[in-house]
Amino acid sequence: MKYLIFILLLAVSVSSCAQKQVYKWDEDKQTFEAPAFNLKWDLSEFGDWRIADKEQLPSNMLFCGAVENICVALMAVKNPGNVSINDGAEEFINGFLSTAIQESKVFPGLKRGATRYEKCHYLFKDAIRFGAIEMVKDARQGTGKPVKFLYGGYVFEKDGMVFMPLVLLPFDLVETYGDSAMELFFQRFSYINASKELHK
């Protein structure tokens, strides 16, 4: 649970949603669903997740969970003026970097390296794929050495909202399994009913 706080810090990277949206966490299936947005995240392959209470989450975070040292979250904000994700890629990354600088002042044990990004398609939408290395140093970890994480996700627009599924993964898993270690989480993020998206 101690690593859940690191994913909650990401909430300052985007502006607040106007209202909370209803979502469901199915404990038996280990699956998150946001029916209003036709989105789901099947996390059943990765263990028993601890899910943050809705009341603990910032207004722009629909979901946050942790298993061992792995954290996932889904953020959503209104897209003012329906700005294209591709057109706003550089602005997003610049905002992301300025947030990292602010975080390092407030949380001196947290440092984020250079953010890399590329334009892509995700869930059949224009998207930005981004990633960064985070170093976390805290006496509670007992080693005295910083713990290295890979922090990454996708940003895409849908139904007038901008969504950002995120994963925070211990870097030793990436060194062992390669980039596919993180991509496995994003492959399980999908639509509840894909055919509904065809009629929009």
Secondary structure, 3 states (H helix, E strand, C coil): CCCHHHHHHHHHHCCCCCCCCCCEEECCCCEEEEHHHCEEEECHHHCCCEECCHHHCCCCEEEEEEECCEEEEEEEEECHHHCCCCCCHHHHHHHHHHHHHHHHHHCCCEEECCCEEEEEEECCEEEEEEEEEEEECCHHHCCCCCEEEEEEEEEEEECCEEEEEEEEEEHHHHHHHCCHHHHHHHHCEEECCHHHHHCC
